[in-house]
Amino acid sequence: MKVVFHCILIQSILVIISFIVPFFFNIMDVIAPLEGTNFDEEISFRLFRGLSNTSGSAHSVVLSIGALLAFYFYSIEKHKIYLISILFFFLAAAINGRTGVILIALFAVLYILQNLKKGKMIKPILIALFAFFIGQNVVNYFFSFSNRNQEIGVWYSEAFSFLDNDKQKNSAFYDDFEDKHIFFPDTTVGILFGVGNDTDQYLIGKGSDSGMIKNIFSFGIILTIAFYIFLCYKLYKSGQSMGDAEFYLSIGIIVVLLISEYKEPFLVKTFLAKLIFIVVIGRNWNTKHKMIF
């Protein structure tokens, strides 16, 4: 798993450097050209992706897994370098997409809850709050390098509008997502058993990016719920018989799975499923656990 951690850390550093050094970005862009995206490459500020040919939410989720691993290794080894690395993951995720930022914030909450279970409260809360405070200020500082600082700031701040009911009601981020992406088949039979096709009919205003909605359209809500319950249950059980740190990692992966799939089809259309598989296999290998799940 440390190989995965270090690879994501290097990638995060490359993202940050490419954001502040145009020449370095041009080199990265030649090595790893950007492939299909849903934003304008000419004007978007979400192009700084390091050695990756994708950007946006999918990339930010992958970067957030680096933070999850950092919390995991810190719980075991207590080396402060892991806490420092979270700042790099936070900043790189913020540059690419809001989903990864939200996930890292949730990982910090899970870290606090994990330590509360062990009777420790003050130190983990201070660590999480300090990391979040520093992370937010570092993000604001780096965004100031862009001549579109105000636009980026508004876009980024919408990630946390769920903490404020008034902002959530007026958030273009949530309104746009709910209006355009959360809908179901027209018939009861279609909802229960699916209609056998995807929802990618954007030309007529019918298209959802949500992986959960796509699965409901494909094979129905019954099999969709059964699939996610089975997957989460196996992840939960695989960590329950191990130590607290391993159990924390399982819960973190479940959070990644549910939030990312709610927003986009990460398990089907990206390599996130492979990355999660590698992390779980690596954890079980380290702990001499024979089960894959």
C-alpha positions as CSV (number, residue, x, y, z in Angstrom):
1,M,0.0,0.0,0.0
2,K,2.9,2.3,0.6
3,V,3.7,2.1,-3.1
4,V,0.2,3.4,-3.8
5,F,0.6,6.1,-1.2
6,H,3.9,7.4,-2.6
7,C,2.6,7.3,-6.2
8,I,-0.4,9.4,-5.3
9,L,1.8,11.8,-3.3
10,I,4.1,12.2,-6.2
11,Q,1.1,12.8,-8.4
12,S,-0.2,15.4,-6.0
13,I,3.1,17.3,-6.0
14,L,3.1,17.3,-9.8
15,V,-0.4,18.7,-9.9
16,I,0.7,21.6,-7.5
17,I,3.8,22.4,-9.5
18,S,2.0,22.4,-12.8
19,F,-0.6,24.8,-11.3
20,I,2.0,27.4,-10.4
21,V,4.6,26.8,-13.1
22,P,3.2,27.1,-16.7
23,F,6.3,25.7,-18.3
24,F,6.1,22.5,-16.1
25,F,2.4,22.2,-17.0
26,N,3.2,22.3,-20.7
27,I,5.7,19.4,-20.2
28,M,3.1,17.4,-18.3
29,D,0.5,18.1,-21.0
30,V,2.8,16.7,-23.7
31,I,3.6,13.6,-21.7
32,A,0.0,12.9,-20.6
33,P,-2.4,14.6,-23.0
34,L,-5.9,15.3,-21.6
35,E,-8.6,12.9,-22.8
36,G,-12.4,13.3,-22.8
37,T,-13.7,15.8,-20.3
38,N,-16.9,17.7,-19.7
39,F,-15.3,21.1,-19.4
40,D,-13.7,23.5,-21.9
41,E,-10.0,22.9,-22.1
42,E,-9.3,26.4,-23.3
43,I,-10.7,28.3,-20.4
44,S,-11.0,25.8,-17.5
45,F,-8.7,26.0,-14.5
46,R,-9.1,22.3,-13.8
47,L,-6.5,21.1,-16.3
48,F,-3.6,20.8,-13.8
49,R,-3.4,17.1,-13.5
50,G,0.3,16.1,-13.3
51,L,1.0,12.7,-15.0
52,S,-2.7,11.9,-15.6
53,N,-4.7,12.1,-18.8
54,T,-7.9,12.8,-16.9
55,S,-8.9,15.7,-14.6
56,G,-11.9,16.8,-12.6
57,S,-13.9,14.8,-10.0
58,A,-12.5,11.4,-10.9
59,H,-8.9,12.6,-10.5
60,S,-9.7,14.4,-7.2
61,V,-11.2,11.2,-5.8
62,V,-8.1,9.2,-6.6
63,L,-6.0,12.0,-4.9
64,S,-8.2,11.9,-1.9
65,I,-7.4,8.2,-1.4
66,G,-3.9,9.3,-0.8
67,A,-5.2,11.3,2.2
68,L,-7.1,8.2,3.4
69,L,-3.9,6.2,3.3
70,A,-2.0,9.0,5.1
71,F,-4.5,8.9,8.0
72,Y,-4.2,5.1,8.0
73,F,-0.4,5.0,8.1
74,Y,-0.3,7.8,10.7
75,S,-2.6,5.8,12.9
76,I,-0.1,2.9,12.8
77,E,3.3,4.6,12.7
78,K,2.7,8.1,14.1
79,H,5.1,9.7,11.7
80,K,4.3,13.4,11.2
81,I,5.3,13.2,7.6
82,Y,1.9,11.5,6.9
83,L,0.1,14.6,8.3
84,I,2.2,16.9,6.2
85,S,1.4,14.8,3.1
86,I,-2.4,15.4,3.7
87,L,-1.8,19.1,2.8
88,F,-0.5,18.1,-0.6
89,F,-3.4,15.7,-1.2
90,F,-5.9,18.4,-0.1
91,L,-4.5,21.1,-2.3
92,A,-4.1,18.8,-5.4
93,A,-7.7,17.6,-4.9
94,A,-9.0,21.1,-4.6
95,I,-7.3,22.1,-7.9
96,N,-9.0,19.2,-9.7
97,G,-12.5,18.7,-8.1
98,R,-14.7,19.4,-5.1
99,T,-15.6,15.7,-4.6
100,G,-12.1,14.8,-3.4
101,V,-12.0,17.8,-1.0
102,I,-15.3,16.7,0.6
103,L,-13.9,13.1,0.9
104,I,-10.7,14.3,2.7
105,A,-12.8,16.3,5.1
106,L,-14.9,13.2,5.9
107,F,-11.7,11.1,6.3
108,A,-10.6,13.6,9.0
109,V,-14.0,13.2,10.7
110,L,-13.6,9.4,10.6
111,Y,-10.1,9.7,12.1
112,I,-11.6,11.7,15.0
113,L,-14.3,9.1,15.5
114,Q,-11.8,6.2,15.4
115,N,-9.8,7.8,18.2
116,L,-12.9,8.7,20.2
117,K,-13.7,5.0,20.3
118,K,-10.3,4.4,21.9
119,G,-10.9,7.1,24.5
120,K,-8.7,9.7,22.8
121,M,-10.4,13.0,22.0
122,I,-8.3,16.2,22.3
123,K,-5.3,15.3,20.1
124,P,-7.1,13.9,17.1
125,I,-9.6,16.8,17.1
126,L,-6.8,19.3,17.2
127,I,-4.9,17.4,14.5
128,A,-7.9,17.3,12.2
129,L,-8.9,20.9,12.8
130,F,-5.3,22.1,12.3
131,A,-4.9,20.1,9.1
132,F,-8.2,21.5,7.7
133,F,-7.4,25.1,8.7
134,I,-3.9,24.9,7.2
135,G,-5.3,23.2,4.1
136,Q,-7.9,25.8,3.5
137,N,-5.4,28.6,3.9
138,V,-2.9,26.9,1.6
139,V,-5.7,26.4,-1.0
140,N,-6.6,30.1,-0.9
141,Y,-2.9,31.1,-1.2
142,F,-2.3,28.9,-4.2
143,F,-5.5,30.0,-5.9
144,S,-4.3,33.6,-5.6
145,F,-1.6,32.7,-8.3
146,S,-4.4,32.5,-10.9
147,N,-5.8,35.6,-12.6
148,R,-9.2,33.9,-12.2
149,N,-8.9,33.7,-8.4
150,Q,-12.4,34.9,-7.6
151,E,-14.0,32.5,-10.0
152,I,-12.0,29.6,-8.7
153,G,-12.8,30.6,-5.1
154,V,-16.6,30.6,-5.7
155,W,-16.4,27.2,-7.5
156,Y,-14.3,25.7,-4.6
157,S,-16.5,27.2,-1.8
158,E,-19.6,25.5,-3.2
159,A,-18.1,22.1,-2.1
160,F,-18.9,23.1,1.5
161,S,-22.3,24.7,0.9
162,F,-23.9,21.6,2.4
163,L,-22.8,22.9,5.8
164,D,-25.0,25.9,5.4
165,N,-28.7,25.3,4.6
166,D,-29.2,28.8,3.1
167,K,-26.2,28.4,0.8
168,Q,-27.2,24.8,-0.1
169,K,-30.6,26.0,-1.3
170,N,-29.0,28.6,-3.5
171,S,-26.0,26.5,-4.6
172,A,-25.7,26.1,-8.4
173,F,-23.6,23.0,-7.7
174,Y,-26.4,21.1,-5.9
175,D,-29.3,22.6,-8.0
176,D,-27.6,21.7,-11.2
177,F,-26.7,18.2,-10.1
178,E,-30.2,17.3,-8.7
179,D,-32.1,18.8,-11.7
180,K,-30.0,17.1,-14.4
181,H,-28.7,13.9,-12.9
182,I,-31.2,12.5,-10.3
183,F,-34.1,11.0,-12.0
184,F,-35.6,7.5,-12.6
185,P,-37.1,5.4,-15.4
186,D,-40.7,6.4,-16.3
187,T,-42.4,3.2,-15.4
188,T,-42.6,1.2,-12.1
189,V,-41.2,-1.9,-13.9
190,G,-38.3,0.1,-15.2
191,I,-37.5,1.4,-11.7
192,L,-37.7,-2.1,-10.2
193,F,-35.9,-4.1,-13.0
194,G,-34.3,-1.5,-15.2
195,V,-34.8,-0.6,-18.8
196,G,-31.6,-2.2,-20.1
197,N,-29.8,0.9,-21.3
198,D,-27.8,3.8,-19.9
199,T,-29.1,7.4,-19.4
200,D,-26.7,9.1,-21.8
201,Q,-29.3,10.9,-23.8
202,Y,-28.0,14.4,-23.2
203,L,-29.2,15.8,-26.5
204,I,-32.8,15.5,-25.3
205,G,-32.0,16.6,-21.8
206,K,-31.9,13.1,-20.3
207,G,-28.5,12.2,-19.0
208,S,-27.2,11.3,-15.6
209,D,-23.6,11.2,-14.4
210,S,-24.6,9.4,-11.2
211,G,-23.3,5.8,-11.1
212,M,-26.2,4.8,-8.9
213,I,-28.7,6.2,-11.3
214,K,-27.0,4.6,-14.3
215,N,-27.2,1.2,-12.5
216,I,-30.9,1.6,-11.8
217,F,-31.5,2.3,-15.4
218,S,-29.4,-0.7,-16.4
219,F,-30.7,-3.4,-14.1
220,G,-33.2,-1.9,-11.7
221,I,-33.2,-0.6,-8.2
222,I,-33.5,-4.0,-6.5
223,L,-30.2,-5.3,-8.0
224,T,-28.5,-1.9,-7.6
225,I,-29.3,-1.8,-3.8
226,A,-28.3,-5.5,-3.5
227,F,-25.0,-4.8,-5.3
228,Y,-24.0,-1.8,-3.1
229,I,-25.1,-3.5,0.1
230,F,-23.1,-6.6,-0.7
231,L,-20.0,-4.7,-1.7
232,C,-20.1,-2.5,1.4
233,Y,-20.8,-5.4,3.7
234,K,-17.8,-7.3,2.4
235,L,-15.6,-4.3,2.8
236,Y,-17.0,-3.8,6.3
237,K,-16.5,-7.4,7.4
238,S,-13.0,-7.5,5.9
239,G,-11.8,-4.8,8.2
240,Q,-13.9,-5.7,11.3
241,S,-11.7,-8.7,12.2
242,M,-8.5,-6.6,12.0
243,G,-7.2,-3.7,14.1
244,D,-8.7,-0.2,14.5
245,A,-6.6,1.3,11.7
246,E,-7.6,-1.5,9.2
247,F,-11.2,-1.0,10.1
248,Y,-10.9,2.7,9.6
249,L,-9.5,2.0,6.1
250,S,-12.5,-0.2,5.3
251,I,-15.0,2.5,6.4
252,G,-13.1,5.1,4.4
253,I,-13.2,3.0,1.3
254,I,-17.0,2.6,1.8
255,V,-17.3,6.4,2.1
256,V,-15.4,6.8,-1.2
257,L,-17.5,4.2,-2.9
258,L,-20.9,5.6,-1.9
259,I,-20.1,9.3,-2.4
260,S,-18.3,8.9,-5.6
261,E,-20.9,6.5,-7.1
262,Y,-23.7,8.9,-6.1
263,K,-22.0,11.6,-8.2
264,E,-20.4,9.7,-11.1
265,P,-19.9,6.1,-12.4
266,F,-16.5,5.8,-10.9
267,L,-16.5,2.1,-10.4
268,V,-17.5,1.4,-14.0
269,K,-15.9,4.1,-16.1
270,T,-12.7,4.9,-14.3
271,F,-9.8,2.9,-12.7
272,L,-11.1,3.7,-9.2
273,A,-12.4,0.1,-8.8
274,K,-8.9,-1.2,-9.5
275,L,-7.3,1.2,-7.1
276,I,-9.7,0.2,-4.3
277,F,-9.0,-3.4,-5.1
278,I,-5.2,-2.8,-4.8
279,V,-5.6,-1.0,-1.5
280,V,-7.7,-3.8,0.0
281,I,-5.3,-6.5,-1.2
282,G,-2.4,-4.5,0.1
283,R,-3.9,-4.1,3.5
284,N,-4.8,-7.8,3.7
285,W,-1.3,-8.7,2.6
286,N,0.3,-6.5,5.3
287,T,-1.9,-8.0,8.0
288,K,-1.6,-11.6,6.8
289,H,-5.3,-11.7,6.2
290,K,-6.1,-14.4,3.7
291,M,-9.4,-13.1,2.4
292,I,-9.5,-10.7,-0.5
293,F,-12.8,-9.3,0.8
